[in-house]
Amino acid sequence: MIETVRGPIADSKLGITLSHEHVLVFMGAENRIYPWLFDLEKTREKVTRELSEAKAGGVDTVIDLTTPDLGRDVRFVADVAEASGMNIVVATGIWRDVPRSFWERDPDKIADIFVREIEVGIDDTEIKAGVIKVANDAEGVTAQAEPALRGAARALKRTGCPISTHQWAPKEVGRRQVEIFQEEGAPMERICIGHSADTTDVDYLEELLNTGVYLSMDRYPGGPGRPDWKQRNATVKALVDSGWTHRLMLGHDYAPGPVMAGREAPEAKPSGYLTLTSVALPALRKDGVSDEDIDMMLREVPRNFLTR
């Protein structure tokens, strides 16, 4: 069984799963601190539309890696999941701007926080986290961030709940993340190193894979200063050709933006959750990646990752 915002579901119900997404992001949790700045009803309508489009376009499940410091609101997520019919797995954990309260907190105490959200529920709800999120960017794993990684590893060992990371792949930050998880004795087959398609260095990615972790090949379609979707596809194909399909997942790191108070919702555009299915996957098939391999990356690998 896998925890979603609408309750636990059998792993057979996951279907096509996007590995690293967001339902809604508010930097610094501004939705809770300055709620008057946002039109939450229009935001709800916008997010429901995009998730409904994704569902109609063949996506069945979204792994939502939004943490408290990114404005996580599981009641909002449950509402839009119900309205759209999308399965949504939500996260415990901490993003890259580690709160000061975590800097000196013992990793076991950090693990206690994560474990409560996995076993009891998030906020005062019965909605349980199905994944643990930790993040380190171009600055690497700082002294302030390291306890959160160690706490995540200990929470994984206590609960079996998997870890999904944010890394800065161009600087190979995933290597240090893996080292810390290994030092903690975490089961590497329960860990996914995210944003791995931000590099085209296949040797580095295979180094990570050889430790037993999964890779989330996400952030499609790419952007300025990062590989575009064609380069991401080329990296995915190289790894598939090397026999790593069973350790690869695909996603976008997409988040529909909130609607600001006093403004109209922006003109509807095709959902950012559909770039893979509408653009990248048809091109992968043309390049010789089989339907079987694509199905494995979208269905079987996320199911194996999420199943404790």
C-alpha positions as CSV (number, residue, x, y, z in Angstrom):
1,M,0.0,0.0,0.0
2,I,1.2,3.5,-0.8
3,E,0.1,6.7,1.1
4,T,-1.6,9.4,-0.9
5,V,-3.5,12.5,0.2
6,R,-6.7,10.6,-0.4
7,G,-5.6,7.7,1.7
8,P,-3.6,4.5,1.1
9,I,-3.9,2.8,-2.3
10,A,-2.6,-0.5,-3.7
11,D,0.6,-0.1,-5.7
12,S,-1.3,-1.6,-8.7
13,K,-3.3,1.7,-8.8
14,L,-0.3,4.0,-9.3
15,G,-0.2,3.7,-13.1
16,I,1.9,6.3,-14.9
17,T,3.8,8.2,-12.2
18,L,5.8,11.5,-12.4
19,S,8.8,11.2,-10.1
20,H,9.5,14.8,-9.0
21,E,6.7,17.4,-9.1
22,H,5.0,20.1,-7.0
23,V,1.3,20.8,-6.8
24,L,1.8,24.3,-5.5
25,V,4.9,26.2,-4.2
26,F,4.9,29.3,-2.0
27,M,8.5,30.4,-1.3
28,G,9.1,30.7,2.4
29,A,5.6,29.4,3.2
30,E,4.1,32.8,2.3
31,N,0.7,31.2,1.9
32,R,0.6,30.7,5.6
33,I,2.4,33.9,6.6
34,Y,0.8,36.4,4.2
35,P,-2.3,34.7,2.9
36,W,-3.9,38.0,1.8
37,L,-1.4,38.3,-1.0
38,F,-2.9,35.3,-2.8
39,D,-6.3,34.4,-4.4
40,L,-6.5,30.8,-3.2
41,E,-9.9,30.1,-4.9
42,K,-8.5,31.1,-8.3
43,T,-5.3,29.2,-7.5
44,R,-7.4,26.1,-6.6
45,E,-9.3,26.3,-9.9
46,K,-6.0,26.7,-11.9
47,V,-4.3,23.8,-10.2
48,T,-7.4,21.6,-10.5
49,R,-7.5,22.3,-14.2
50,E,-3.8,21.5,-14.7
51,L,-4.1,18.2,-12.8
52,S,-7.3,17.3,-14.6
53,E,-5.5,17.9,-17.9
54,A,-2.6,15.7,-16.8
55,K,-5.0,13.0,-15.7
56,A,-6.8,13.1,-19.1
57,G,-3.4,13.1,-20.8
58,G,-2.5,9.8,-19.2
59,V,-0.8,10.7,-15.9
60,D,-2.2,8.7,-12.9
61,T,0.1,9.7,-10.0
62,V,2.2,12.7,-9.0
63,I,4.9,12.5,-6.4
64,D,4.6,16.0,-4.8
65,L,8.0,16.9,-3.2
66,T,6.8,20.1,-1.6
67,T,8.1,20.6,2.0
68,P,6.8,22.9,4.8
69,D,9.3,25.6,3.8
70,L,7.9,25.6,0.3
71,G,4.4,26.2,1.5
72,R,3.1,22.6,1.7
73,D,-0.6,22.6,2.4
74,V,-1.9,19.0,2.4
75,R,-5.6,20.1,2.7
76,F,-5.3,22.1,-0.5
77,V,-3.6,19.2,-2.2
78,A,-6.3,16.8,-1.0
79,D,-9.0,19.1,-2.4
80,V,-7.4,19.3,-5.9
81,A,-6.6,15.6,-5.9
82,E,-10.3,14.8,-5.2
83,A,-11.4,17.3,-7.8
84,S,-9.0,16.0,-10.5
85,G,-8.9,12.3,-9.7
86,M,-5.1,12.4,-9.5
87,N,-3.2,10.2,-7.1
88,I,-0.8,12.5,-5.2
89,V,1.9,11.3,-2.8
90,V,3.1,14.1,-0.5
91,A,6.4,14.5,1.3
92,T,7.8,15.2,4.7
93,G,11.3,16.7,4.9
94,I,13.0,20.0,4.3
95,W,14.1,21.9,1.2
96,R,17.5,23.6,0.6
97,D,16.9,26.6,2.9
98,V,17.2,24.7,6.1
99,P,15.4,26.5,9.0
100,R,17.6,27.8,11.8
101,S,15.8,25.5,14.2
102,F,17.3,22.6,12.4
103,W,20.9,23.8,12.4
104,E,21.8,22.4,15.8
105,R,19.0,19.9,16.1
106,D,20.2,16.4,16.6
107,P,19.6,14.1,13.6
108,D,17.5,11.8,15.8
109,K,15.2,14.7,16.7
110,I,14.9,15.6,13.1
111,A,14.1,12.0,12.3
112,D,11.3,12.1,15.0
113,I,9.7,15.0,13.1
114,F,9.8,13.2,9.8
115,V,8.6,9.9,11.3
116,R,5.6,11.6,12.9
117,E,4.5,12.9,9.5
118,I,5.0,9.4,8.0
119,E,3.2,7.4,10.7
120,V,0.7,9.8,12.3
121,G,-0.1,12.5,9.8
122,I,0.9,16.0,8.6
123,D,-0.3,19.1,10.5
124,D,-3.4,17.9,12.4
125,T,-4.7,15.7,9.6
126,E,-4.5,12.0,9.0
127,I,-2.8,12.5,5.7
128,K,0.6,10.7,5.8
129,A,3.8,11.4,3.9
130,G,4.8,8.7,1.4
131,V,8.3,10.1,0.8
132,I,11.0,12.1,2.5
133,K,12.5,15.1,0.7
134,V,15.9,16.6,1.4
135,A,17.7,19.2,-0.8
136,N,21.2,20.6,-1.5
137,D,22.0,22.9,-4.3
138,A,25.2,24.5,-5.7
139,E,26.4,25.3,-2.3
140,G,26.7,21.6,-1.6
141,V,25.9,19.8,1.6
142,T,26.6,22.6,4.2
143,A,27.1,22.1,7.9
144,Q,23.6,23.4,8.5
145,A,22.1,21.0,5.9
146,E,23.9,17.8,6.9
147,P,21.8,17.0,10.0
148,A,18.6,17.0,7.8
149,L,20.1,14.4,5.5
150,R,21.2,12.3,8.5
151,G,17.8,12.7,10.0
152,A,16.1,11.6,6.7
153,A,18.3,8.5,6.6
154,R,17.4,7.6,10.1
155,A,13.7,8.1,9.4
156,L,14.0,5.9,6.4
157,K,15.6,3.2,8.5
158,R,12.8,3.5,11.1
159,T,9.9,3.5,8.7
160,G,11.0,2.2,5.3
161,C,9.7,5.5,3.8
162,P,11.9,6.3,0.8
163,I,14.0,9.4,0.3
164,S,14.0,11.6,-2.8
165,T,16.6,14.4,-3.0
166,H,17.2,17.7,-4.8
167,Q,20.8,17.9,-6.0
168,W,22.8,20.3,-8.1
169,A,24.0,17.8,-10.6
170,P,26.5,20.1,-12.5
171,K,28.5,20.2,-9.3
172,E,27.9,16.5,-8.5
173,V,26.3,17.2,-5.2
174,G,24.5,13.9,-5.3
175,R,27.9,12.2,-4.6
176,R,28.1,13.8,-1.1
177,Q,24.4,13.0,-0.4
178,V,25.1,9.3,-1.2
179,E,28.2,9.3,1.1
180,I,26.1,10.6,4.0
181,F,23.4,8.0,3.4
182,Q,26.0,5.3,3.3
183,E,27.6,6.5,6.5
184,E,24.2,6.3,8.1
185,G,23.7,2.7,6.9
186,A,20.6,3.6,5.0
187,P,19.3,1.1,2.4
188,M,20.4,2.6,-0.9
189,E,17.7,0.9,-2.9
190,R,15.2,3.2,-1.0
191,I,16.8,6.4,-2.2
192,C,16.4,8.5,-5.3
193,I,18.8,11.3,-6.3
194,G,16.8,14.0,-8.0
195,H,17.4,16.5,-10.8
196,S,19.9,14.1,-12.3
197,A,19.1,15.1,-15.8
198,D,20.6,18.5,-15.1
199,T,23.9,17.0,-16.2
200,T,24.9,15.1,-19.3
201,D,27.8,13.4,-17.6
202,V,26.8,9.8,-17.9
203,D,29.9,8.6,-16.0
204,Y,28.9,10.6,-12.9
205,L,25.3,9.3,-13.1
206,E,26.5,5.7,-13.4
207,E,28.8,6.2,-10.4
208,L,25.6,7.1,-8.4
209,L,23.7,4.2,-9.9
210,N,26.4,1.8,-8.9
211,T,25.7,2.6,-5.2
212,G,22.2,1.2,-5.6
213,V,20.2,4.4,-5.7
214,Y,17.5,5.4,-8.2
215,L,17.8,8.5,-10.4
216,S,15.0,11.0,-11.1
217,M,15.6,12.3,-14.6
218,D,13.4,15.3,-14.3
219,R,13.2,19.1,-14.9
220,Y,11.9,18.5,-18.4
221,P,11.8,20.6,-20.7
222,G,15.0,22.2,-19.3
223,G,15.9,25.9,-19.4
224,P,18.6,28.5,-19.8
225,G,21.9,27.3,-18.6
226,R,20.7,23.7,-18.3
227,P,20.3,20.9,-20.7
228,D,17.3,21.2,-22.9
229,W,14.8,18.3,-23.3
230,K,16.7,16.9,-26.3
231,Q,19.9,16.7,-24.2
232,R,18.0,15.2,-21.3
233,N,16.6,12.6,-23.7
234,A,20.0,11.8,-24.9
235,T,21.3,11.2,-21.4
236,V,18.3,9.0,-20.5
237,K,18.8,7.0,-23.7
238,A,22.5,6.5,-22.9
239,L,21.6,5.2,-19.5
240,V,18.9,2.9,-20.9
241,D,21.3,1.6,-23.5
242,S,23.7,0.8,-20.6
243,G,21.1,-1.3,-18.8
244,W,19.9,1.1,-16.2
245,T,16.2,1.4,-17.1
246,H,15.2,-0.4,-13.8
247,R,16.7,2.5,-11.8
248,L,15.4,5.5,-13.7
249,M,12.3,7.6,-13.2
250,L,11.0,10.6,-15.1
251,G,9.5,13.9,-14.2
252,H,9.4,17.7,-14.6
253,D,9.8,19.5,-11.2
254,Y,6.8,21.5,-12.3
255,A,4.6,23.6,-10.1
256,P,1.6,25.7,-11.2
257,G,2.2,29.1,-9.8
258,P,-0.3,30.8,-7.4
259,V,-2.7,33.5,-8.5
260,M,-2.0,36.8,-6.8
261,A,-4.8,38.6,-5.1
262,G,-6.5,41.2,-7.2
263,R,-5.4,39.6,-10.5
264,E,-7.1,37.4,-13.0
265,A,-5.8,33.9,-13.4
266,P,-3.3,33.7,-16.3
267,E,-4.6,32.5,-19.7
268,A,-4.8,28.7,-19.7
269,K,-1.8,27.0,-21.3
270,P,-1.1,23.2,-21.8
271,S,-0.2,21.8,-18.4
272,G,3.4,21.6,-17.5
273,Y,2.8,18.1,-16.3
274,L,2.4,16.9,-19.9
275,T,5.8,17.8,-21.4
276,L,7.0,14.3,-21.1
277,T,4.0,12.5,-22.6
278,S,3.5,15.1,-25.4
279,V,7.1,16.0,-26.4
280,A,9.9,14.0,-24.8
281,L,8.5,10.4,-24.9
282,P,7.5,10.4,-28.5
283,A,11.1,11.6,-29.3
284,L,12.6,8.9,-27.1
285,R,10.5,6.3,-29.0
286,K,11.8,7.7,-32.3
287,D,15.4,7.4,-31.0
288,G,14.8,3.7,-30.4
289,V,13.8,3.5,-26.7
290,S,11.2,0.8,-26.5
291,D,7.7,1.1,-25.1
292,E,8.7,-1.5,-22.6
293,D,11.6,0.6,-21.3
294,I,9.4,3.7,-21.1
295,D,6.7,1.8,-19.3
296,M,9.2,0.6,-16.8
297,M,10.5,4.1,-16.1
298,L,7.0,5.5,-15.7
299,R,5.2,2.6,-14.0
300,E,7.4,-0.1,-12.5
301,V,10.3,1.9,-11.2
302,P,8.2,4.5,-9.2
303,R,6.1,1.6,-7.9
304,N,9.2,-0.2,-6.7
305,F,10.6,3.0,-5.2
306,L,7.4,3.9,-3.3
307,T,6.6,0.5,-2.0
308,R,8.0,-0.1,1.4
